[in-house]
């Protein structure tokens, strides 16, 4: 499945997420909900004759930074 990489910079820290397929990261968007910040990944890939899709939401807030808020895999 050869994932891609997403780099997230916060202050002096850079975190790396290994996600996606064919060497590319999945499409993602940053959004705010109730004064909290999130990243949402919505992607799909074809493997073994099936198309697999997923939605993945990560928190960007201080108290639960990069913790999953939703994982539909």
NUGURO-850643 format. One record per atom (N, C-alpha, C, CB): residue number from 1; atom name; x, y, z. Coordinates in Angstrom, 3 decimals, decimal comma, always signed. Each point is the difference from the previous one (the first is absolute). Glycine has a CB too. Example, Ala and Ser with C-alpha at 12.3 -4.5 7.8 and 13.67 -1.06 7.14 Angstrom:
! residues 2
SITE 1 N +13,190 -5,690 +7,800
SITE 1 CA -0,890 +1,190 +0,000
SITE 1 C +0,900 +1,200 +0,000
SITE 1 CB -1,892 -1,173 +1,246
SITE 2 N +1,542 +2,223 -1,966
SITE 2 CA +0,820 +1,190 +0,060
SITE 2 C -0,770 +1,090 +0,730
SITE 2 CB +1,184 -0,628 -2,145
! end
This chain:
! residues 73
SITE 1 N +0,814 -1,193 +0,000
SITE 1 CA -0,814 +1,193 +0,000
SITE 1 C +0,858 +1,257 +0,000
SITE 1 CB -1,784 -1,259 +1,192
SITE 2 N +3,039 +1,260 -0,962
SITE 2 CA +0,938 +1,122 -0,138
SITE 2 C -0,585 +1,354 +0,409
SITE 2 CB +1,059 -1,272 -1,831
SITE 3 N -1,141 +1,578 +3,124
SITE 3 CA -0,595 +1,259 +0,434
SITE 3 C +0,867 +1,210 -0,338
SITE 3 CB -1,119 -1,253 +1,823
SITE 4 N +0,515 +2,415 -1,708
SITE 4 CA +0,710 +1,266 -0,118
SITE 4 C +0,186 +0,578 +1,391
SITE 4 CB -0,949 +0,416 -2,314
SITE 5 N +1,488 +0,803 +2,387
SITE 5 CA +0,265 +0,627 +1,292
SITE 5 C -0,629 +1,379 +0,062
SITE 5 CB +2,135 -1,286 +0,196
SITE 6 N -2,639 +1,632 +0,968
SITE 6 CA -0,553 +1,317 +0,269
SITE 6 C +0,798 +0,573 +1,168
SITE 6 CB -2,350 -0,637 -0,849
SITE 7 N +2,899 +1,824 +0,677
SITE 7 CA +0,755 +0,665 +1,051
SITE 7 C -0,878 +1,069 +0,628
SITE 7 CB +2,193 -0,456 -1,181
SITE 8 N -2,271 +0,445 +2,508
SITE 8 CA -0,805 +0,974 +0,731
SITE 8 C +0,932 +0,767 +0,922
SITE 8 CB -2,089 -1,458 -0,117
SITE 9 N +2,137 +2,766 -0,082
SITE 9 CA +0,870 +0,857 +0,800
SITE 9 C -0,837 +0,775 +1,017
SITE 9 CB +1,637 +0,200 -1,923
SITE 10 N -1,234 -0,284 +3,190
SITE 10 CA -0,663 +0,742 +1,063
SITE 10 C +1,087 +0,566 +0,904
SITE 10 CB -2,093 -1,475 -0,100
SITE 11 N +2,270 +2,783 +0,051
SITE 11 CA +1,081 +0,624 +0,759
SITE 11 C +1,338 -0,470 -0,544
SITE 11 CB -1,458 +0,144 +2,051
SITE 12 N +2,298 -0,680 -1,172
SITE 12 CA +1,317 -0,508 -0,405
SITE 12 C -0,004 -1,496 -0,259
SITE 12 CB +1,032 +1,816 +1,320
SITE 13 N -2,206 -2,435 -1,325
SITE 13 CA -0,109 -1,444 -0,162
SITE 13 C -0,579 -0,338 -1,374
SITE 13 CB -0,293 -0,267 +2,490
SITE 14 N +0,868 -0,739 -3,131
SITE 14 CA -0,526 -0,510 -1,267
SITE 14 C -0,313 -1,475 +0,192
SITE 14 CB +1,328 +1,693 -1,375
SITE 15 N -2,581 -2,062 +1,140
SITE 15 CA -0,444 -1,390 +0,103
SITE 15 C -0,223 -0,561 -1,399
SITE 15 CB -1,075 +0,451 +2,251
SITE 16 N +1,298 -1,746 -2,410
SITE 16 CA -0,163 -0,667 -1,287
SITE 16 C -1,084 -1,060 +0,108
SITE 16 CB +2,414 +0,432 -0,577
SITE 17 N -3,387 -0,361 -0,339
SITE 17 CA -1,033 -1,020 -0,085
SITE 17 C +0,236 -0,811 -1,266
SITE 17 CB -1,663 +1,443 +1,274
SITE 18 N +1,638 -2,746 -1,156
SITE 18 CA +0,201 -0,907 -1,128
SITE 18 C -1,380 -0,518 -0,413
SITE 18 CB +2,364 -0,672 +0,785
SITE 19 N -2,898 +1,201 -1,913
SITE 19 CA -1,349 -0,338 -0,435
SITE 19 C -0,056 +0,043 -1,523
SITE 19 CB -0,990 +0,925 +2,144
SITE 20 N -0,109 -1,416 -2,694
SITE 20 CA -0,224 +0,098 -1,437
SITE 20 C +0,411 -1,262 -0,728
SITE 20 CB +0,338 +2,441 +0,164
SITE 21 N -0,199 -2,313 -1,480
SITE 21 CA +0,394 -1,144 -0,817
SITE 21 C +0,728 +0,473 -1,250
SITE 21 CB -1,955 -1,318 +0,867
SITE 22 N +2,641 +0,402 -1,511
SITE 22 CA +0,793 +0,272 -1,198
SITE 22 C +1,001 +1,133 +0,224
SITE 22 CB -1,918 -0,788 -1,390
SITE 23 N +2,449 +0,903 +2,616
SITE 23 CA +1,011 +1,005 +0,305
SITE 23 C -0,540 +1,403 +0,196
SITE 23 CB +1,541 -1,380 -1,271
SITE 24 N -2,843 +1,539 +1,288
SITE 24 CA -0,612 +1,327 +0,163
SITE 24 C -0,858 +0,033 +1,256
SITE 24 CB +0,007 +0,337 -2,494
SITE 25 N +0,020 +0,790 +3,206
SITE 25 CA -0,884 +0,113 +1,162
SITE 25 C -1,443 +0,159 -0,459
SITE 25 CB +1,859 +1,033 +1,354
SITE 26 N -2,823 -1,346 -0,500
SITE 26 CA -1,405 +0,185 -0,374
SITE 26 C -0,350 +1,486 -0,019
SITE 26 CB -0,581 -2,244 +0,996
SITE 27 N -0,472 +2,613 -1,698
SITE 27 CA -0,444 +1,392 +0,065
SITE 27 C -0,484 +0,316 +1,414
SITE 27 CB -0,641 -0,043 -2,455
SITE 28 N +0,894 +1,269 +2,911
SITE 28 CA -0,406 +0,379 +1,348
SITE 28 C -0,367 +1,474 +0,045
SITE 28 CB +1,483 -1,777 +0,964
SITE 29 N -2,242 +2,135 +0,067
SITE 29 CA -0,394 +1,383 +0,237
SITE 29 C +0,049 +0,281 +1,484
SITE 29 CB -1,456 +0,006 -2,048
SITE 30 N +1,784 +1,234 +2,381
SITE 30 CA -0,059 +0,449 +1,378
SITE 30 C -1,360 +0,669 +0,187
SITE 30 CB +2,549 +0,311 +0,162
SITE 31 N -3,205 -0,572 +0,987
SITE 31 CA -1,262 +0,670 +0,275
SITE 31 C -0,141 +0,273 +1,491
SITE 31 CB -1,038 -1,113 -1,996
SITE 32 N +0,138 +2,034 +2,322
SITE 32 CA -0,272 +0,362 +1,387
SITE 32 C -1,444 -0,343 +0,328
SITE 32 CB +1,725 +1,850 -0,076
SITE 33 N -1,935 -2,415 +1,258
SITE 33 CA -1,341 -0,330 +0,468
SITE 33 C -0,062 +0,288 +1,494
SITE 33 CB -0,301 -1,780 -1,799
SITE 34 N -0,616 +2,633 +2,191
SITE 34 CA -0,160 +0,386 +1,409
SITE 34 C +1,326 +0,450 +0,618
SITE 34 CB -1,905 -1,619 +0,189
SITE 35 N +2,611 +2,484 -0,912
SITE 35 CA +1,282 +0,591 +0,426
SITE 35 C +1,101 -1,032 +0,192
SITE 35 CB -1,291 +1,797 +1,096
SITE 36 N +1,161 -2,948 -1,723
SITE 36 CA +1,044 -1,036 +0,021
SITE 36 C +0,461 -0,236 -1,426
SITE 36 CB -0,980 -1,098 +2,076
SITE 37 N +2,259 +0,785 -2,248
SITE 37 CA +0,577 -0,181 -1,330
SITE 37 C +0,256 -1,473 -0,301
SITE 37 CB +1,044 +2,264 +0,177
SITE 38 N -1,325 -2,650 -1,429
SITE 38 CA +0,126 -1,389 -0,422
SITE 38 C +0,588 -0,084 -1,404
SITE 38 CB -1,949 -0,619 +1,455
SITE 39 N +2,497 -0,542 -1,772
SITE 39 CA +0,352 -0,374 -1,370
SITE 39 C -0,901 -1,162 -0,383
SITE 39 CB +2,432 +0,781 +0,247
SITE 40 N -3,017 -0,728 -1,441
SITE 40 CA -0,822 -1,110 -0,482
SITE 40 C +0,644 -0,566 -1,263
SITE 40 CB -2,117 +1,027 +0,984
SITE 41 N +2,226 -2,348 -1,009
SITE 41 CA +0,524 -0,727 -1,153
SITE 41 C -1,141 -0,839 -0,547
SITE 41 CB +2,388 -0,053 +0,928
SITE 42 N -2,646 +0,168 -2,214
SITE 42 CA -1,073 -0,754 -0,648
SITE 42 C +0,596 -0,584 -1,264
SITE 42 CB -1,862 +1,488 +0,952
SITE 43 N +2,060 -2,766 -0,971
SITE 43 CA +0,728 -0,590 -1,117
SITE 43 C -0,545 -1,382 -0,354
SITE 43 CB +2,031 +1,290 +0,684
SITE 44 N -1,630 -1,758 -1,846
SITE 44 CA -0,359 -1,355 -0,415
SITE 44 C +1,123 -0,551 -0,869
SITE 44 CB -2,487 +0,533 +0,100
SITE 45 N +2,564 -1,847 -0,169
SITE 45 CA +0,984 -0,639 -0,870
SITE 45 C -0,557 -1,334 -0,480
SITE 45 CB +1,916 +1,135 +1,217
SITE 46 N -1,420 -1,565 -2,367
SITE 46 CA -0,441 -1,225 -0,638
SITE 46 C +1,032 -1,079 +0,271
SITE 46 CB -1,247 +1,279 -1,794
SITE 47 N +0,798 -2,426 +2,346
SITE 47 CA +0,931 -1,076 +0,311
SITE 47 C -0,750 -1,329 -0,061
SITE 47 CB +1,404 +1,538 +1,463
SITE 48 N -0,884 -2,476 -2,190
SITE 48 CA -0,579 -1,335 -0,055
SITE 48 C -1,412 -0,033 -0,568
SITE 48 CB +1,406 -0,560 +1,930
SITE 49 N -1,699 +1,457 -2,851
SITE 49 CA -1,317 +0,025 -0,613
SITE 49 C -1,054 +0,766 +0,787
SITE 49 CB +0,590 -2,146 -0,988
SITE 50 N -0,189 +2,731 +2,117
SITE 50 CA -0,931 +0,769 +0,828
SITE 50 C +0,500 +1,430 +0,188
SITE 50 CB -0,694 -2,110 +1,181
SITE 51 N -0,230 +3,037 -1,099
SITE 51 CA +0,351 +1,369 +0,356
SITE 51 C -0,285 +0,176 +1,483
SITE 51 CB -0,506 +0,868 -2,347
SITE 52 N +1,555 -0,518 +3,096
SITE 52 CA -0,138 +0,216 +1,438
SITE 52 C +0,068 +1,488 +0,280
SITE 52 CB +1,028 -2,250 +0,515
SITE 53 N -1,930 +2,737 +0,318
SITE 53 CA -0,062 +1,424 +0,342
SITE 53 C +0,103 +0,174 +1,507
SITE 53 CB -1,411 +0,465 -2,036
SITE 54 N +1,892 +0,716 +2,452
SITE 54 CA +0,038 +0,296 +1,417
SITE 54 C -0,073 +1,502 +0,252
SITE 54 CB +1,330 -2,080 +0,371
SITE 55 N -1,790 +2,421 +0,822
SITE 55 CA +0,007 +1,358 +0,519
SITE 55 C +0,751 -0,066 +1,325
SITE 55 CB -2,221 +0,652 -1,152
SITE 56 N +3,155 +0,264 +1,339
SITE 56 CA +0,833 +0,000 +1,192
SITE 56 C +0,105 +1,444 +0,472
SITE 56 CB +1,315 -2,067 -0,753
SITE 57 N -1,633 +2,346 +2,012
SITE 57 CA +0,053 +1,361 +0,536
SITE 57 C +0,956 +0,025 +1,191
SITE 57 CB -2,380 +0,473 -0,774
SITE 58 N +3,339 +0,463 +0,730
SITE 58 CA +0,968 +0,176 +1,079
SITE 58 C -0,178 +1,366 +0,643
SITE 58 CB +1,617 -1,530 -1,167
SITE 59 N -1,461 +1,597 +2,472
SITE 59 CA -0,076 +1,260 +0,728
SITE 59 C +1,332 +0,747 -0,121
SITE 59 CB -1,689 -0,996 +1,611
SITE 60 N +1,616 +2,321 -1,688
SITE 60 CA +1,197 +0,836 -0,003
SITE 60 C +0,106 +0,835 +1,275
SITE 60 CB -0,105 +0,080 -2,497
SITE 61 N -0,768 -0,330 +3,457
SITE 61 CA -0,015 +0,777 +1,234
SITE 61 C +1,050 -0,496 +0,994
SITE 61 CB -2,432 +0,442 -0,359
SITE 62 N +2,846 +0,452 +1,242
SITE 62 CA +1,070 -0,270 +0,954
SITE 62 C -0,273 -1,220 +0,882
SITE 62 CB +0,491 +2,428 -0,013
SITE 63 N -1,711 -2,570 +0,522
SITE 63 CA -0,287 -1,065 +0,970
SITE 63 C -0,072 -1,401 -0,603
SITE 63 CB -1,218 +1,696 +1,289
SITE 64 N +0,984 -1,809 -2,593
SITE 64 CA -0,036 -1,327 -0,641
SITE 64 C +0,590 +0,055 -1,416
SITE 64 CB -2,045 -0,589 +1,363
SITE 65 N +3,182 +1,224 -1,472
SITE 65 CA +0,689 +0,227 -1,270
SITE 65 C +0,262 -1,308 -0,754
SITE 65 CB +1,054 +2,035 +1,000
SITE 66 N -1,527 -2,099 -2,239
SITE 66 CA +0,152 -1,132 -0,924
SITE 66 C -0,656 -1,289 +0,491
SITE 66 CB +2,115 +1,033 -0,736
SITE 67 N -3,059 -0,927 +1,651
SITE 67 CA -0,762 -1,160 +0,430
SITE 67 C -1,201 -0,175 -0,927
SITE 67 CB +0,747 +0,324 +2,406
SITE 68 N -1,069 -1,548 -2,788
SITE 68 CA -1,144 -0,227 -0,886
SITE 68 C -1,322 +0,416 +0,656
SITE 68 CB +1,258 -1,889 -1,063
SITE 69 N -2,061 +2,616 +0,302
SITE 69 CA -1,356 +0,344 +0,418
SITE 69 C -1,004 -0,871 -0,709
SITE 69 CB +0,707 +2,344 +0,441
SITE 70 N -0,324 -2,859 -1,619
SITE 70 CA -0,840 -0,920 -0,768
SITE 70 C +0,911 -0,816 -0,896
SITE 70 CB -1,997 +1,580 +0,055
SITE 71 N +1,777 -2,882 -0,094
SITE 71 CA +0,727 -0,896 -0,884
SITE 71 C -0,989 -0,995 -0,553
SITE 71 CB +2,159 +0,281 +1,288
SITE 72 N -2,488 -0,160 -2,580
SITE 72 CA -1,017 -0,875 -0,600
SITE 72 C +0,604 -1,207 -0,696
SITE 72 CB -1,441 +1,986 -0,292
SITE 73 N +2,719 -2,259 +0,478
SITE 73 CA +0,618 -1,129 -0,690
SITE 73 C -0,541 -1,299 +0,506
SITE 73 CB +2,039 +1,324 -0,347
! end
